[in-house]
Amino acid sequence: MFLAGLALAAPAQSATLQSAISGDMPQLMTLYRDLHANPELSMQEYRTPAKLAPEMRKLGFTVTEKVGKTGLVAVMRNGPGPVLMLRADMDALPVREQTGLPFASKAVGKLPDGTETPVMHACGHDTHIASWLGTARRLVAMKDQWSGTLMMILQSGEETGEGARAMLAEGLYTRFPKPGYVLAFHDSAILPAGNIGLTPGYTTASVDNVDIIVNGVGGHGATPQATKDPIVLASRIVLALQTLVSREKNPLDPAVVTVGSFNSGNKHNVIPDEAKLQLTVRTYKPEVRKLLLDGIGRIARGEAIAAGVPDDKMPIVTIREEQHTPATFNSEKLSNHELDLFREHFGADRTSILPPLMVGEDVGRYWLDDASVQGTLFWVGGVPKAKWDAVNGDPSKLPSLHSPFWAPDAETVISTATEAMTLAALDILKRS
């Protein structure tokens, strides 16, 4: 399907594409700043798709809104050929922005439980949306160079792991053309702005959220012998959980078990009735995921038995399956091809193979269980050059994704991502 010659890499054609994207950048940056100042929480993205839908209709796409609650699907048929899906996510995070940008978010949203929270595009999804529109514009302007069906989706709820599942459940592959190829990108806080990273095979991890309610028998802090202290028991569980990774799992299989929240009690001299733990579990392989999740329940119960907790007060372990995000496994044939394509076009000094990351991304759902669909997620560096140089290329000294201080070089991210996505789309859909 792919042609061996990477025609777009020719200097004259590259310059033409870059010049066209440069002409789009003022409007794309206006869109980016508007999106950044008006972020929306997961599964509450109403303003964002409403703003993009008219733009896509103007370009000639058939647009369907409210797919997977707030998702948007735009389809353009341009003759016979493959079906290619380009995906961008559009949700923000419950984070108070501290970037100092003149268009910094002052938005406030509500979490599912009704709690008010500041909201920020701390993961850079606003750059994804602007690049998505930029790519659409370029591909429409170059319709004479490709043939096939282009499906472009804006997905809600990536941060909560709900969005891709919701769009698929509402008939993404039955109501609309089923893609043979899926492409997406993510801005990166570990690459200098304008560089591209790609990982054939596993690229992001499976993510599970686990809640543990550790029951005890409360009482006076001065008479602990009359209680079953859930704080001590929960502390034992926290420490024992670490052996799942260090002693029960093959050390060649990456995994993380982190207790991110430990809450119990509210008075110095009162032993409470319960403690609550919240865990994140990160894996790649399904069998490793099962080993860890099974082990969490076993350890929680075993430590409770050892502490003499009655059978009717055993810990309650809840695996939040509705929040599960599977690992993203980049289709190796497609990913290796994209690497060659990007190296040829951008140069080897701007293109690298990244190691797999333990962050989560639900884009892999679109091709996880269907061998007829190939998919790739790649990364576009967002660290401003001055900041990268100031730390000698050590991203550990810089704000990460999800940081209230994350302020990518948005113009470079958007222009590079638009160029890369356009290049990859034309390669897949190129005319014979």
Secondary structure by P-SEA (a helix, b strand, c coil): ccccccccccaaaaaaaaaaaaaaaaaaaaaaaaaaacccccccccaaaaaaaaaaaaaccccccccccbbbbbbbbccbbbbbbbbbbbbbccccccccccccccbbbbccccbbbbbccccaaaaaaaaaaaaaaaaaaaccccccbbbbbbccccccccaaaaaaaaccccccccccbbbbbbbbccccccbbbbbccccbbbbbbbbbbbbbbbcccccccccccaaaaaaaaaaaaaacccccccccbbbbbbbcbbbbbccccccccbbbbbbbbbbccaaaaaaaaaaaaaaaaaaaaaacccccccbbbbccccccccccccaaaaaaaaaaaaaaacccccbbbbccccccccccccccccccccbbbbbbbcccaaaaaaacccccccccccccccccaaaaaaaaaaaaaaaaaaaaaccc
